[in-house]
Amino acid sequence: MDWIVTVVGVALVLVVVRDVFHTLFHPVGHGSIAPLVMKLVWRTVRLFPSDRRITSLTGPLGVTAVILTWAVASTLGWMLIYLAQIPSAVTYGSELDPAARNDVVDSLYLSLVTLATLGFGDIVPSSPWLRIVVPLEALFGFMLVTAAVSWVLQIYPALHRRRSLALQLATLRQARRADGSGGIESVPVDVLTALAAAVVEVRNDFTQYGATYFFRDLEADASLAASLGYATEVAAEAIGSSDNQYRLVGAMIMAAVDLLAELLDREFLHLDEGSDTAAIVRAYAFEHGHGPEDEP
């Protein structure tokens, strides 16, 4: 029975290690725990559609929930490893009565103080095997804290790039409306090329940092969900131009948006098979609480 408990504990710790690795370091960012927790928080917060303060916290709440899930699962995993060894493999401090101890509580306590790198020393491993395992958990705890901080530092630059693209699209739309001087040829080719590059970069961010999808931008001009449809309009205008440069850059923007829409549908929206880019863009806007009336 002790071996079964130990194996379950080791498996739980390895699941957390795998999820942290895939979430932070894998090129496509496909974890197992993180996406499930983020989706659960997303669906829970959607039960409060009228409260903008809550919906704007969907992403931060999801990230916090993922980190807490990692911490709880790790604590339980290491606890099970210790549970199979306590009390025979540990030495209790003089202020503790071994006869009055609870093995489950002591295992949980040892796991917590070790994971947090506190090391009070009132329960000390005495067996050679456990004397190696306990410092390994302390290193694991340090790794977990570092991973959590690193993840947050990766997510917010990606969000900044997404919001910057949304603001570029909103600004371009407003400037063209105010100017009213002509067609797509009034927009410099370099501006359109930069838009195509920004869409590609945002697609890459969604691929590697899938958690960013669950961050809602309530202001329409800073929300890619509300502005992405205008990118397809610009692309269609440019493709219809008589200038070869504009046709090429229009095709680039359209291809970039098509690839982004395909990714959004495959990873997050899961629409009916055969849904086109326009349908995916509308569904993306609806999922994030935006409609046609929210177009900047």
C-alpha positions in Angstrom: 0.0 0.0 0.0 2.9 2.4 0.8 4.3 1.9 -2.7 0.9 2.6 -4.3 0.6 5.9 -2.3 4.2 6.8 -3.3 3.6 6.1 -7.0 0.4 8.2 -6.9 2.3 11.1 -5.3 5.2 10.9 -7.8 2.7 10.8 -10.7 0.9 13.9 -9.3 4.2 15.8 -9.1 5.1 14.8 -12.6 1.8 16.0 -14.0 2.5 19.4 -12.5 6.0 19.4 -13.9 4.7 18.5 -17.4 2.0 21.1 -17.3 4.5 23.9 -16.2 6.9 22.8 -18.9 4.3 22.8 -21.7 2.7 26.0 -20.5 5.9 28.0 -20.3 8.5 26.5 -22.4 6.9 24.3 -25.2 6.7 26.1 -28.5 3.0 25.7 -28.8 2.2 26.1 -25.1 -0.2 23.1 -24.8 -0.5 22.2 -21.1 -3.2 20.0 -19.6 -4.1 21.6 -16.3 -3.8 25.3 -17.3 -6.2 25.2 -20.3 -8.8 23.3 -18.2 -8.6 25.7 -15.3 -8.7 28.8 -17.6 -11.8 27.5 -19.4 -13.5 26.7 -16.1 -12.9 30.3 -14.8 -13.9 31.7 -18.2 -17.3 29.8 -18.1 -17.9 30.7 -14.5 -17.3 34.4 -15.0 -19.6 34.4 -18.0 -22.4 33.7 -15.6 -22.1 37.4 -14.6 -22.3 39.1 -18.0 -23.7 42.4 -16.7 -20.9 43.0 -14.2 -18.0 44.6 -16.2 -15.8 44.7 -13.2 -15.9 40.9 -12.9 -15.7 40.1 -16.6 -12.6 42.3 -16.9 -10.9 40.1 -14.3 -11.4 36.8 -16.2 -7.8 36.5 -17.3 -6.1 37.5 -14.0 -8.5 35.2 -12.0 -7.7 32.4 -14.4 -4.0 32.8 -14.1 -4.3 33.0 -10.3 -6.4 29.8 -10.3 -3.9 27.9 -12.5 -1.0 28.9 -10.2 -3.0 27.8 -7.1 -3.9 24.6 -8.8 -0.2 23.9 -9.5 0.6 24.6 -5.9 -2.2 22.5 -4.4 -1.5 19.5 -6.7 2.2 19.7 -5.9 1.6 19.9 -2.2 -0.7 16.9 -2.3 1.8 14.9 -4.5 4.7 15.5 -2.1 2.4 14.8 0.9 1.6 11.4 -0.5 5.3 10.6 -0.9 5.9 11.5 2.7 2.8 9.7 3.9 4.3 6.4 2.9 7.4 7.1 5.0 6.0 8.8 8.1 6.6 8.2 11.0 9.4 5.7 10.7 11.5 7.8 8.4 11.4 11.1 10.3 12.6 12.5 13.6 10.4 14.8 15.7 11.6 17.8 17.6 11.8 17.6 21.4 8.7 19.8 21.7 6.6 17.3 19.7 5.2 14.0 21.1 5.5 11.3 18.4 2.7 9.3 20.0 0.2 12.1 19.6 1.0 12.8 16.0 -1.3 12.4 13.0 0.5 11.0 9.9 -1.7 12.7 7.4 -1.4 16.1 9.0 2.3 15.7 9.5 2.8 14.7 5.9 0.8 17.7 4.7 2.7 20.0 7.1 6.1 18.7 6.0 5.1 19.1 2.3 3.9 22.7 2.8 6.9 24.0 4.8 9.3 22.3 2.4 7.5 23.5 -0.7 7.5 27.0 0.7 11.3 26.6 1.6 10.6 27.5 5.2 12.2 24.4 6.8 11.2 24.9 10.5 13.1 21.8 11.5 10.5 20.4 13.9 10.0 17.4 11.7 13.3 16.2 10.1 13.8 13.4 7.7 16.1 10.7 9.1 16.1 8.0 6.4 18.7 8.4 3.6 16.1 8.3 0.9 13.9 11.0 2.5 16.9 13.2 3.3 17.4 13.4 -0.5 13.7 13.9 -1.4 13.0 16.8 1.0 15.7 19.1 -0.5 14.4 18.1 -3.9 11.0 19.4 -3.0 12.5 22.6 -1.7 14.1 23.1 -5.2 10.8 22.2 -6.8 9.1 24.9 -4.7 11.6 27.5 -5.8 11.1 26.3 -9.4 7.3 26.7 -9.1 7.5 30.2 -7.8 10.0 31.1 -10.6 7.7 29.5 -13.2 4.6 31.4 -11.9 6.5 34.7 -12.1 7.9 33.9 -15.5 4.5 33.0 -16.9 3.0 36.3 -15.8 5.9 38.2 -17.3 5.4 36.3 -20.6 1.6 36.9 -20.7 1.5 40.6 -20.3 3.8 41.6 -23.2 1.7 39.3 -25.4 -1.4 41.2 -24.2 0.3 44.5 -24.9 1.0 43.4 -28.5 -2.6 42.3 -29.0 -4.0 45.6 -27.7 -1.5 47.5 -29.8 -2.8 45.8 -32.9 -6.4 46.6 -31.9 -5.5 50.2 -31.3 -3.8 50.4 -34.7 -6.9 49.1 -36.4 -9.2 51.4 -34.5 -7.0 54.4 -35.2 -6.8 53.6 -38.9 -10.5 53.3 -39.1 -11.1 56.6 -37.3 -8.5 58.4 -39.3 -9.9 57.2 -42.6 -13.4 58.2 -41.5 -12.3 61.6 -40.5 -10.2 62.1 -43.7 -12.6 60.8 -46.2 -10.1 61.5 -49.0 -10.3 58.3 -50.9 -9.8 54.6 -51.2 -7.2 52.3 -49.8 -4.4 54.0 -51.8 -4.6 56.9 -49.4 -3.1 54.6 -46.7 0.7 54.1 -47.0 1.8 50.6 -48.0 4.1 50.5 -45.0 1.2 51.0 -42.6 -0.6 48.0 -44.2 2.5 45.9 -44.1 3.0 46.7 -40.4 -0.6 45.5 -39.8 0.1 42.2 -41.6 3.2 41.7 -39.5 1.3 42.5 -36.3 -1.5 40.0 -37.0 1.2 37.3 -37.6 2.8 38.2 -34.3 -0.5 38.0 -32.4 -1.2 34.6 -33.9 2.1 33.4 -32.6 1.2 34.8 -29.2 -2.0 32.9 -29.2 -0.1 29.7 -30.2 2.5 30.0 -27.4 0.5 31.8 -24.7 -3.0 30.4 -25.1 -4.0 31.8 -21.7 -4.1 35.3 -23.3 -7.3 34.4 -25.1 -9.1 34.5 -21.8 -8.2 38.1 -21.1 -11.1 40.3 -22.0 -10.6 43.9 -23.2 -13.9 45.7 -22.5 -13.0 48.9 -24.3 -13.8 48.3 -28.0 -10.8 50.3 -29.4 -8.3 48.2 -27.3 -10.1 44.9 -28.1 -8.8 42.8 -31.0 -12.1 40.9 -30.8 -13.9 44.1 -31.7 -11.4 45.3 -34.2 -10.3 42.2 -36.1 -13.2 42.5 -38.5 -11.9 45.8 -39.8 -8.6 44.0 -40.8 -10.6 41.8 -43.2 -12.3 44.9 -44.6 -8.9 46.6 -45.2 -7.5 43.5 -46.8 -10.5 43.2 -49.1 -10.1 46.8 -50.2 -6.4 46.4 -50.8 -6.9 43.2 -52.8 -9.4 45.1 -55.1 -6.8 47.8 -55.8 -5.3 48.4 -59.2 -1.9 48.8 -57.6 0.2 45.6 -57.5 1.8 46.6 -54.1 -1.6 47.1 -52.5 -3.0 43.8 -53.9 0.0 42.0 -52.5 -0.1 43.5 -49.0 -3.9 43.0 -49.0 -3.4 39.3 -49.7 -0.8 39.2 -46.9 -3.2 40.7 -44.4 -6.0 38.4 -45.5 -3.8 35.3 -45.2 -2.6 36.4 -41.8 -6.2 36.9 -40.6 -7.3 33.6 -42.1 -4.6 31.8 -40.2 -5.4 33.6 -37.0 -9.1 32.8 -37.4 -8.3 29.1 -38.0 -6.2 29.0 -34.8 -9.0 30.7 -32.8 -11.6 28.3 -34.0 -9.4 25.2 -33.5 -8.2 26.0 -30.0 -11.0 28.0 -28.4 -14.2 28.6 -30.4 -14.9 25.1 -31.9 -17.4 26.2 -34.4 -19.1 24.0 -37.0 -16.8 22.5 -39.6 -16.5 24.7 -42.6 -17.0 28.0 -40.8 -15.4 30.8 -42.8 -13.2 33.6 -41.5 -16.0 36.1 -41.2 -18.1 33.7 -39.0 -15.1 33.0 -36.8 -14.3 36.7 -36.4 -17.9 37.4 -35.4 -17.9 34.5 -32.9 -14.6 35.7 -31.4 -16.2 39.2 -30.9 -19.3 37.7 -29.4 -17.3 35.5 -27.0 -15.6 38.6 -25.7 -18.8 40.5 -25.3 -18.6 42.7 -28.4 -21.1 43.1 -31.2 -21.4 45.3 -34.3 -22.4 48.3 -32.2 -19.0 48.1 -30.4 -16.9 48.6 -33.5 -14.5 51.5 -32.7 
